[in-house]
Amino acid sequence: MFPPGLPGLALLLLRASVAVALLLADYGHKAALPGWVHAAAIVISLGVSVGYLTPVAASAALVCHAAIWFALGAAPAPMVLPLILALDALALALLGPGAYSLDSRRFGRRVVVLPPA
């Protein structure tokens, strides 16, 4: 669940891409969206980028990203990019945070020492 090395670095980059994509979608349509959507996008992006409760935060990023695009009533042709970004968020939710995250520090591998019987 918390792979180190190159797979951990790849998951770090995936987390960053999901966070940046959500912020760009929010910022690009700043005038058309209510203020609570901006606040939610910022909080979710921070959670995803640092790797805190990553499956939950990535799922929330997916829902927030979909809410942004459905609120705008986008045409089917430009929906290719949001679909790709949604697949990134879904992949992150399924893969987990990687070794370079707060989740790995909090829930990572531990050494269990059993007292002698």
C-alpha positions, 0 to 999 in steps of 0.5 A: 500500500505504501511502495517506496522508490520509483513507484512511490515517486510515481504516486507522488506525481499522480497526487500532484497532477490530481491536485493541480487539475482540480485547482485549474478546473476551479480557477478556470471557471472562477466567475461561474461557480459559487464560493463554497466550490472554491473552498472545497477545491482548495481543501481537497487539493491540499489533502490530495497533495500531502497524501492525507486520507488519500482514497477519501480525498481522491474520491472527493476530488473526483466528485468535486471535479465532476460537479464543476463540469456538470455545473457548467453544462459543458458540451460533449466534445470538450468533455474528453479532458475532464474524463481523463482527469477524472480517471486520474483521480479514480486511479489515485483513489484505488492505488493509494498514497505511496510512501511519500505521504502523510498516510504512510507516516500515520498508517505505514508499516510498523514493527510489532514487539510482542512481550515474552510470555 
